[in-house]
């Protein structure tokens, strides 16, 4: 049985990286034989993976995820993930911290999260791989007063390309409607306030709209009601705490804004299909 930790591990950039930016391109097959990477953790920045060849098996927030080339994925710093295995994989990966991102890209990434692995056309992966190779070369050339801002710009170009692929899902040309804007605003507010704000009416009030209109917009954009989004976000955080901390269920309940831990346990069981105690036992390795 593994030892539980009081805090979820957060892995920063490796030694020798440029300030707030890490890039790599590697080939892998089977296990990486690196306990830190194969152990569930959070990253200290926004992580992007371009699957150039083969497959990568990941677990992201307790869901198994398969990247089969050509594909991309974006992992938010709040998401818990681990590498399971590679199958003849060639991947370009970069991590960039918040302060190195263009503000508009940061806002878009927070609005996108969470996302699934995204299959893309081979020519898109080729473009991303070429751009990543240029960024990697720039990262290695550490001399010059403008080295870091040039590297920032190069990495932000990569980030923009990934964002554009996620935004173009579904419709080839997608207009930003009032529905989409409100849904994005709701999701951003939810991410910051899910521990303290639990009712759809409170979220609607924060956006200066009626509860029924907010629910209509969110359901049209996502297929889920406002209440479902609130509940899922709370349950996800509960799973993270159950997996990675030694806190009691009563303590976790209080952390998530529930004074009645029995009510919280019933809520968790309805959503997860098992009690919090069962989830903790089943996910200890």
C-alpha positions in Angstrom: 0.0 0.0 0.0 1.4 3.4 -0.9 1.9 6.1 1.7 -0.7 8.9 1.6 0.6 12.4 1.3 -0.8 15.5 3.0 -0.5 17.5 -0.2 -0.8 16.7 -3.9 2.7 16.6 -5.4 3.5 19.6 -7.7 6.4 19.2 -10.1 8.2 22.3 -11.3 10.4 22.7 -14.2 13.6 20.5 -14.3 16.9 22.1 -13.3 18.6 24.0 -16.1 15.3 25.0 -17.7 14.7 28.5 -18.9 12.8 30.7 -16.4 9.2 29.3 -16.5 9.6 27.5 -19.8 10.6 23.8 -20.5 10.7 22.1 -23.9 11.6 18.6 -25.0 11.2 16.1 -27.9 11.8 12.5 -27.1 11.0 8.9 -28.2 9.6 6.5 -25.6 8.4 2.9 -25.5 6.9 1.1 -22.6 7.4 2.6 -19.1 9.6 5.6 -18.5 11.0 4.0 -15.4 10.6 7.3 -13.6 8.6 7.1 -10.4 7.9 10.8 -10.3 6.3 10.9 -13.8 4.3 7.7 -13.3 3.0 8.9 -9.9 -0.1 11.1 -10.0 0.9 14.8 -9.7 0.2 18.3 -10.8 2.6 20.3 -12.9 3.8 23.8 -12.0 2.8 25.2 -15.3 0.5 24.6 -18.3 1.6 21.4 -20.1 1.1 20.7 -23.8 1.8 17.4 -25.6 2.0 16.8 -29.4 1.8 13.1 -30.2 3.9 12.8 -33.3 4.1 9.0 -33.5 2.7 6.0 -31.6 0.6 6.2 -28.5 0.8 7.6 -25.0 -1.4 6.4 -22.2 -2.2 9.0 -19.5 -4.5 9.2 -16.5 -5.9 12.8 -16.1 -8.2 13.5 -13.2 -8.9 9.8 -12.7 -9.9 9.2 -16.3 -7.7 7.1 -18.7 -6.7 9.1 -21.7 -5.2 7.8 -25.0 -3.2 9.9 -27.3 -2.8 8.2 -30.7 -0.8 10.1 -33.3 -1.5 12.5 -34.7 -3.0 14.2 -31.6 -2.6 16.9 -29.0 -3.6 17.5 -25.4 -3.4 20.4 -23.0 -3.2 19.8 -19.2 -4.1 22.6 -16.8 -1.9 23.1 -13.7 -4.9 22.2 -11.5 -5.3 18.8 -13.1 -3.8 15.6 -11.5 -2.2 13.3 -14.0 0.3 10.6 -14.6 1.9 8.7 -17.4 0.8 5.1 -17.7 2.9 3.9 -20.7 4.1 4.6 -24.2 3.8 2.6 -27.4 6.5 3.5 -29.9 5.9 7.1 -29.0 7.5 10.3 -30.3 6.3 13.4 -28.4 7.0 17.1 -28.3 6.2 18.5 -24.9 6.4 22.0 -23.4 5.5 23.5 -20.1 5.0 27.2 -19.6 4.2 29.0 -16.4 1.4 31.6 -16.1 3.6 34.7 -16.1 5.1 33.7 -19.4 1.7 33.3 -21.2 0.0 36.1 -23.1 -2.9 37.3 -20.9 -5.5 36.5 -23.6 -4.1 33.0 -24.0 -4.2 32.5 -20.3 -7.9 33.5 -20.2 -8.7 31.2 -23.1 -6.8 28.2 -21.5 -8.7 28.6 -18.2 -12.0 28.7 -20.2 -11.1 25.6 -22.2 -10.2 23.4 -19.2 -10.8 20.5 -18.9 -10.3 19.1 -22.4 -9.8 15.6 -23.9 -7.0 14.4 -26.2 -7.7 15.9 -29.6 -7.0 14.0 -32.9 -5.7 16.4 -35.5 -4.7 16.3 -39.1 -1.1 15.1 -39.9 -0.3 18.5 -41.3 -1.3 20.2 -38.1 1.1 18.0 -36.1 3.8 18.7 -38.6 3.4 22.4 -38.2 3.4 22.1 -34.4 6.4 19.8 -34.4 8.3 22.3 -36.6 7.4 25.2 -34.4 8.4 23.2 -31.3 11.7 22.3 -32.9 12.4 26.0 -33.4 11.4 26.8 -29.8 13.7 24.0 -28.6 16.6 25.4 -30.6 15.9 28.9 -29.2 15.8 27.5 -25.7 19.3 26.1 -26.1 20.7 29.4 -27.3 20.8 31.2 -23.9 23.0 34.1 -24.9 21.7 37.6 -25.8 19.6 40.2 -24.0 16.5 39.3 -25.9 16.8 35.5 -25.5 13.9 35.1 -23.0 11.3 37.4 -24.7 12.1 35.7 -28.1 11.6 32.3 -26.5 8.4 33.5 -24.8 7.0 34.7 -28.2 8.0 31.4 -29.8 6.3 29.3 -27.1 3.2 31.5 -27.1 2.9 30.8 -30.8 2.8 27.1 -30.0 0.2 27.7 -27.3 -1.9 29.8 -29.8 -1.8 27.0 -32.3 -3.1 24.5 -29.8 -5.8 26.8 -28.6 -7.0 27.3 -32.2 -7.3 23.6 -32.7 -9.5 23.1 -29.6 -11.6 26.1 -30.5 -12.2 24.8 -34.0 -13.6 21.5 -32.8 -17.1 20.8 -34.0 -17.7 23.6 -36.4 -15.1 24.7 -39.0 -16.0 28.3 -38.3 -17.4 29.0 -34.8 -18.9 32.3 -33.9 -18.6 33.5 -30.3 -22.2 33.7 -29.3 -23.7 35.2 -26.1 -24.4 31.6 -25.0 -20.7 30.7 -25.3 -19.5 33.8 -23.6 -21.8 33.3 -20.6 -20.9 29.6 -20.3 -17.2 30.5 -20.4 -17.7 33.2 -17.7 -19.7 30.7 -15.6 -17.0 28.1 -15.8 -14.3 30.6 -14.8 -16.3 31.8 -11.9 -17.0 28.2 -10.9 -13.3 27.3 -10.9 -12.6 30.0 -8.3 -15.7 29.7 -6.1 -16.9 26.1 -6.2 -16.0 25.6 -2.5 -18.1 28.4 -1.3 -20.8 28.9 -3.9 -23.1 26.0 -4.5 -26.4 27.3 -6.0 -27.1 28.1 -9.6 -28.9 31.3 -8.5 -25.7 32.6 -6.9 -23.7 32.1 -10.1 -26.5 33.7 -12.1 -26.4 36.7 -9.8 -22.7 37.1 -10.2 -23.2 37.3 -14.0 -26.2 39.7 -13.6 -28.6 37.3 -15.4 -31.5 35.1 -14.3 -31.0 31.5 -13.2 -33.1 30.1 -15.9 -31.2 32.0 -18.6 -27.8 30.8 -17.2 -29.1 27.3 -17.1 -30.4 27.5 -20.7 -27.1 28.8 -22.0 -24.9 26.4 -20.1 -27.0 23.4 -21.1 -27.1 24.5 -24.7 -23.3 24.9 -24.8 -22.3 21.8 -22.8 -25.2 19.5 -22.6 -25.1 19.7 -18.8 -27.0 21.9 -16.3 -25.5 24.4 -14.0 -26.1 22.1 -11.0 -24.4 19.2 -12.7 -21.3 21.4 -13.4 -21.2 22.5 -9.8 -21.6 19.0 -8.4 -19.0 17.5 -10.8 -16.4 20.2 -9.9 -16.9 19.5 -6.2 -16.7 15.7 -6.6 -13.5 16.0 -8.7 -11.8 18.1 -6.0 -13.0 15.6 -3.4 -11.4 12.7 -5.4 -8.2 14.6 -5.6 -8.1 15.1 -1.8 -9.2 11.6 -1.0 -6.4 10.2 -3.2 -3.6 12.5 -2.2 -4.2 13.6 1.4 -4.5 12.0 4.8 -7.4 14.3 5.7 -10.5 12.7 7.1 -13.7 12.6 5.1 -15.2 15.1 7.6 -12.2 17.5 7.1 -12.5 17.2 3.3 -16.2 17.8 3.5 -15.5 21.0 5.5 -12.8 22.1 3.0 -15.3 21.8 0.2 -18.0 23.9 2.0 -20.2 21.2 3.6 -20.8 21.4 7.3 -22.8 18.1 7.2 -20.3 15.4 6.2 -23.1 12.8 6.0 -24.8 14.9 3.3 -21.5 15.3 1.5 -20.9 11.5 1.6 -24.3 10.9 0.1 -23.7 13.5 -2.6 -20.3 11.9 -3.4 -21.9 8.4 -3.6 -24.6 9.5 -6.0 -22.1 11.0 -8.3 -19.1 8.5 -8.0 -21.1 5.3 -7.5 -19.3 4.6 -4.2 -18.8 6.2 -0.9 -15.8 8.5 -0.2 -14.3 5.8 2.0 -14.6 3.1 -0.7 -13.1 5.5 -3.3 -10.1 6.0 -1.0 -9.5 2.3 -0.4 -10.0 1.4 -4.1 -7.5 3.9 -5.3 -4.7 3.1 -3.0 -1.9 1.1 -4.7 
